[in-house]
């Protein structure tokens, strides 16, 4: 089990909360924290929309659901909009306040209910056999006590309950990084072609390593990548029955956030890239890191 010395840990935890809280406030100014709006964002249209909609089909009225690392709460809210009694937990009270304020404006239209709670997931203690569904999206790789969190999830699910986990798994491979680097150089992005050429001349063979660090969001937050030393897919497989695994495309997600084109040009380009990308992953010519697991707690187990 990995832990950070207490003083450093508390300081970094506060930094993590502040960063994601500020990010939630910024995003809410552009798009309400509601899946009905988020599903139309470019990156969701290209590679998240179908996966999120497929997961939400598992959420039924009156279910008790939990999202760990909920940020501004749009996925927690989406479960409540399907009639669930949903709880969202996150380290950032600032992000949760964004979620709470928005929920108050639409509460009367929501079929279920929503509760948001501040929680440090690394020290999480959940009640036993409480939830029908637990969702963890893009959070596991931030955790220094991933094994503890997965054990708590298992305990907290009812027998037969569903864990839906979506996250990066492992480091980016060299072929994936090289393809992403080539696409970044060729396609119009936030960086001008002149700057790209100067960067290539300056960094030379080190350029792919810089792209790799960018894909993995190295240094984005105090705990970014803290859980990469753990194999969360293996840890879940040791406790749960994995019903379904969905492998994400290898480079499309990163490229989608970088391409600078109007939607009429970007969407056809990115849909085509995503289709080719998925084929390359399927035939193991590229290695993806994004993985979604549908994992079930065995019925009859407490």
Secondary structure by P-SEA (a helix, b strand, c coil): cccccaaaaaaaaaaaaaaaaaaaaaaaacccccccccccccccccccaaaaaaaaccccccbbbbbccccccaaaaaaaaaccbbbbbcccaaaaaaaaaaaaaccccccbbbbbbbbcccccccccccccbbbbccccccccaaaaaaaaaaaaccccbbbbbbcccccccaaaaaaaaaaaacccccccaaaaaaaaaacccaaaaaaaaaaaccccccccccccccaaaaaaaacccccccccccccaaaaaaccccccaaaaaaaaaaaaaaaaaaaaccccccbbbbbcccccccc
